[in-house]
Amino acid sequence: MTTRVADRRPLTLRVVMSSFLVLWLIVAAFPFLWTLWGSFKVEGDFFSKADWLNALTGPLTIAETGGSFTSSGYYGAWVQEEFWRAAMNSLIVVVCVVCISLTFGTLGGYALSRSPYRYAFWLLLISLVFRAMPPITLVSGYLLPFFEWNLWGHLPTAIIVLVAINQPFTLWMLTSFFRNIPKDLDESAMMDGCSRFQAFRHVIIPVMWPGVITTGLFSFLLAYNDFAVTAMLLSKENQTMIPKIASFLGTTQTKGNVMFAVSSVISVTAPLFLLVMFFQRQIVSGLTAGAVKG
Amino acid sequence: MKHKTFLWFFLPSGMAMFLFIAMPIVSVLTQSVYAPHEQVIREVENCTLFGCSKATQIDQEATRALRDAEPMGRFVGPSIYTDRNHLAFAEIAEIWRNASGHGNFFGQVTNLPFYDALSFTLTYTALVTPLSLAFGLIIALAVNALPRLFRGPVIFVSLLPMIVTPLVGALILFWMIDARGVLGAALQALAGDPGLSIKASTPLMWTMLIVYGVWSSAPFAFVIYYAGLQTVPGDTLESAMIDGASRWERIRYVILPHLLPLTTFMALIKIMDNFRVFEPIVSFSAGAHAKSLSYFIYSDLGGETRLLSSAAATSVLTIAGIIVLISPVLVRTWHAFGRVRA
């Protein structure tokens, strides 16, 4: 079918389509490649006033460091500015958020998918509204109570907040996933004398991993990419990577600091590259699962 | 499932959402009707040899006592909502009386901070949502025409702008479009104006933010449209072809209707996401030219003086705004559920 339709496409249309696609691929990939290349140059080359070709050839990099590539940006960010600390914090936050929100989400999503009552629908509708609210509006609600109760600035606070913000989406995704697991499966286990929880434990958990992994990827992205919550709720020593990059920008007056930001931007993007590379199929199926089942 | 079992299963998730989403809404609502205490001013008499003079000074102790007694601040009712930084009723009435014509009226209203942020947020949402959907559809149609071998790598590259951290993605673009960056230099050369800088021009800044928005959200539309295209019913397409439908007619009458439900879904998600636009403004350091509602709240919360009440009032208005925007979907979902039940 597809091939036949393709054969019948007129030449001009094919040329237009392909050139559009090539253009899109350049637009999508070029910024990353350019920044990756530039992160190994000095600031005078990456932000060259004289000639944009300097960013490619790097005359100042050669003049200042002796080689055509320098890792001084990375050294400055990771060692001098202690970006590794932020990376550790990010790791803790991300791992905790993913584990906790998946645990909460599978339990809640399973319950929502198996309940025939009207309140299950209302809970889903309410979580849709929660999903719609910009996180920063919630942050302004947290600050005063967190200051009062001395909760502000700690990693666990940010973790539980991110878990909560993550819940509406996780619930929607896992509910629609559990709905696709036939009810007979756990109900027959209950016929045989299992309690609801035992049925969940022995029958549902073994078959739920594809959906959980997909949902987990999106929880990961939410926690990893978050700026609004982590920037406002964490103290300076507990900062995660994204607010740390933003803080590099605040101090760009000193020469070379922009390159710290450039190199840490590349450091943050690298794990995401690997993620897409290994989990492309799950990401695509996760995106579409939500859409198709609505 | 029994009510009791349901409760236990749902409890952790429900508690998390209750404590950290529902309660903060209550918290912003209350904060928005309280203002911080003013400092207690005391009049003291300083007597010297040459006579007595009266001076006012801040009574630190009384101020602290008052703040401890009522940590919420003083109740001010809706006055924060109506002040100049939010809905600005008085200022709008004033402008209405003095403005010459509609253009002038709207021009002056959007100079008020809240309406400035609102107008950018709405413009961004209204432009980025349809543009990214259209872009995504075109990419999906183009990828669908590719030989199977190339599709995987193309999808990989296409996912990148969406997956990358918004703050980081926006920074990467900003560094290129900066006056000293490669695209900025190219623009200067094209326009023949060496002084051209995105940081100095409001329309250019808005355009770039919207370009970033489309760049980062087109992949989402692409992936979903691409998946939708895989399920277009082959028979219908074939019979349309036999009936002599042209390529355009097949897209118009078979493919697009098939993709319509997906479009509604994506429009909903994208409206939610675009309405909260925030990170690109931080990355582009665009605060002087373009503020979104989220950025407005952020700048109130940050900085030396945390304007919690002001931020809370803006938050309430923002939440109200997004609920109004998605209300058609909520009502429709509600009706659809009613039909299923009935």
Boltz contact constraints between the chains, C-beta under 6 A:
constraints:
  - contact:
      token1: [A, 1]
      token2: [B, 234]
      max_distance: 6.0
  - contact:
      token1: [A, 6]
      token2: [B, 145]
      max_distance: 6.0
  - contact:
      token1: [A, 17]
      token2: [B, 142]
      max_distance: 6.0
  - contact:
      token1: [A, 17]
      token2: [B, 145]
      max_distance: 6.0
  - contact:
      token1: [A, 20]
      token2: [B, 142]
      max_distance: 6.0
  - contact:
      token1: [A, 21]
      token2: [B, 142]
      max_distance: 6.0
  - contact:
      token1: [A, 24]
      token2: [B, 139]
      max_distance: 6.0
  - contact:
      token1: [A, 25]
      token2: [B, 157]
      max_distance: 6.0
  - contact:
      token1: [A, 28]
      token2: [B, 157]
      max_distance: 6.0
  - contact:
      token1: [A, 28]
      token2: [B, 158]
      max_distance: 6.0
  - contact:
      token1: [A, 28]
      token2: [B, 160]
      max_distance: 6.0
  - contact:
      token1: [A, 28]
      token2: [B, 161]
      max_distance: 6.0
  - contact:
      token1: [A, 29]
      token2: [B, 157]
      max_distance: 6.0
  - contact:
      token1: [A, 31]
      token2: [B, 172]
      max_distance: 6.0
  - contact:
      token1: [A, 31]
      token2: [B, 173]
      max_distance: 6.0
  - contact:
      token1: [A, 31]
      token2: [B, 176]
      max_distance: 6.0
  - contact:
      token1: [A, 35]
      token2: [B, 172]
      max_distance: 6.0
  - contact:
      token1: [A, 47]
      token2: [B, 180]
      max_distance: 6.0
  - contact:
      token1: [A, 49]
      token2: [B, 180]
      max_distance: 6.0
  - contact:
      token1: [A, 52]
      token2: [B, 182]
      max_distance: 6.0
  - contact:
      token1: [A, 52]
      token2: [B, 185]
      max_distance: 6.0
  - contact:
      token1: [A, 104]
      token2: [B, 12]
      max_distance: 6.0
  - contact:
      token1: [A, 104]
      token2: [B, 13]
      max_distance: 6.0
  - contact:
      token1: [A, 104]
      token2: [B, 16]
      max_distance: 6.0
  - contact:
      token1: [A, 107]
      token2: [B, 9]
      max_distance: 6.0
  - contact:
      token1: [A, 108]
      token2: [B, 10]
      max_distance: 6.0
  - contact:
      token1: [A, 108]
      token2: [B, 13]
      max_distance: 6.0
  - contact:
      token1: [A, 111]
      token2: [B, 6]
      max_distance: 6.0
  - contact:
      token1: [A, 111]
      token2: [B, 9]
      max_distance: 6.0
  - contact:
      token1: [A, 111]
      token2: [B, 10]
      max_distance: 6.0
  - contact:
      token1: [A, 114]
      token2: [B, 1]
      max_distance: 6.0
  - contact:
      token1: [A, 115]
      token2: [B, 1]
      max_distance: 6.0
  - contact:
      token1: [A, 115]
      token2: [B, 6]
      max_distance: 6.0
  - contact:
      token1: [A, 121]
      token2: [B, 337]
      max_distance: 6.0
  - contact:
      token1: [A, 130]
      token2: [B, 21]
      max_distance: 6.0
  - contact:
      token1: [A, 132]
      token2: [B, 272]
      max_distance: 6.0
  - contact:
      token1: [A, 132]
      token2: [B, 322]
      max_distance: 6.0
  - contact:
      token1: [A, 132]
      token2: [B, 326]
      max_distance: 6.0
  - contact:
      token1: [A, 133]
      token2: [B, 319]
      max_distance: 6.0
  - contact:
      token1: [A, 134]
      token2: [B, 276]
      max_distance: 6.0
  - contact:
      token1: [A, 134]
      token2: [B, 294]
      max_distance: 6.0
  - contact:
      token1: [A, 136]
      token2: [B, 294]
      max_distance: 6.0
  - contact:
      token1: [A, 136]
      token2: [B, 297]
      max_distance: 6.0
  - contact:
      token1: [A, 136]
      token2: [B, 298]
      max_distance: 6.0
  - contact:
      token1: [A, 137]
      token2: [B, 315]
      max_distance: 6.0
  - contact:
      token1: [A, 137]
      token2: [B, 318]
      max_distance: 6.0
  - contact:
      token1: [A, 137]
      token2: [B, 319]
      max_distance: 6.0
  - contact:
      token1: [A, 138]
      token2: [B, 24]
      max_distance: 6.0
  - contact:
      token1: [A, 140]
      token2: [B, 28]
      max_distance: 6.0
  - contact:
      token1: [A, 140]
      token2: [B, 297]
      max_distance: 6.0
  - contact:
      token1: [A, 140]
      token2: [B, 301]
      max_distance: 6.0
  - contact:
      token1: [A, 140]
      token2: [B, 311]
      max_distance: 6.0
  - contact:
      token1: [A, 140]
      token2: [B, 312]
      max_distance: 6.0
  - contact:
      token1: [A, 140]
      token2: [B, 315]
      max_distance: 6.0
  - contact:
      token1: [A, 141]
      token2: [B, 24]
      max_distance: 6.0
  - contact:
      token1: [A, 141]
      token2: [B, 27]
      max_distance: 6.0
  - contact:
      token1: [A, 141]
      token2: [B, 28]
      max_distance: 6.0
  - contact:
      token1: [A, 142]
      token2: [B, 24]
      max_distance: 6.0
  - contact:
      token1: [A, 144]
      token2: [B, 308]
      max_distance: 6.0
  - contact:
      token1: [A, 161]
      token2: [B, 20]
      max_distance: 6.0
  - contact:
      token1: [A, 163]
      token2: [B, 16]
      max_distance: 6.0
  - contact:
      token1: [A, 164]
      token2: [B, 16]
      max_distance: 6.0
  - contact:
      token1: [A, 164]
      token2: [B, 17]
      max_distance: 6.0
  - contact:
      token1: [A, 164]
      token2: [B, 20]
      max_distance: 6.0
  - contact:
      token1: [A, 164]
      token2: [B, 21]
      max_distance: 6.0
  - contact:
      token1: [A, 167]
      token2: [B, 13]
      max_distance: 6.0
  - contact:
      token1: [A, 167]
      token2: [B, 16]
      max_distance: 6.0
  - contact:
      token1: [A, 167]
      token2: [B, 17]
      max_distance: 6.0
  - contact:
      token1: [A, 196]
      token2: [B, 5]
      max_distance: 6.0
  - contact:
      token1: [A, 225]
      token2: [B, 165]
      max_distance: 6.0
  - contact:
      token1: [A, 227]
      token2: [B, 167]
      max_distance: 6.0
  - contact:
      token1: [A, 227]
      token2: [B, 279]
      max_distance: 6.0
  - contact:
      token1: [A, 232]
      token2: [B, 301]
      max_distance: 6.0
  - contact:
      token1: [A, 242]
      token2: [B, 165]
      max_distance: 6.0
  - contact:
      token1: [A, 242]
      token2: [B, 167]
      max_distance: 6.0
  - contact:
      token1: [A, 265]
      token2: [B, 168]
      max_distance: 6.0
  - contact:
      token1: [A, 265]
      token2: [B, 171]
      max_distance: 6.0
  - contact:
      token1: [A, 268]
      token2: [B, 168]
      max_distance: 6.0
  - contact:
      token1: [A, 269]
      token2: [B, 164]
      max_distance: 6.0
  - contact:
      token1: [A, 272]
      token2: [B, 163]
      max_distance: 6.0
  - contact:
      token1: [A, 272]
      token2: [B, 164]
      max_distance: 6.0
  - contact:
      token1: [A, 276]
      token2: [B, 159]
      max_distance: 6.0
  - contact:
      token1: [A, 276]
      token2: [B, 163]
      max_distance: 6.0
  - contact:
      token1: [A, 280]
      token2: [B, 156]
      max_distance: 6.0
  - contact:
      token1: [A, 284]
      token2: [B, 223]
      max_distance: 6.0
  - contact:
      token1: [A, 287]
      token2: [B, 223]
      max_distance: 6.0
  - contact:
      token1: [A, 287]
      token2: [B, 224]
      max_distance: 6.0
  - contact:
      token1: [A, 288]
      token2: [B, 224]
      max_distance: 6.0
  - contact:
      token1: [A, 288]
      token2: [B, 227]
      max_distance: 6.0
  - contact:
      token1: [A, 291]
      token2: [B, 224]
      max_distance: 6.0
  - contact:
      token1: [A, 291]
      token2: [B, 262]
      max_distance: 6.0
  - contact:
      token1: [A, 291]
      token2: [B, 265]
      max_distance: 6.0
  - contact:
      token1: [A, 294]
      token2: [B, 265]
      max_distance: 6.0
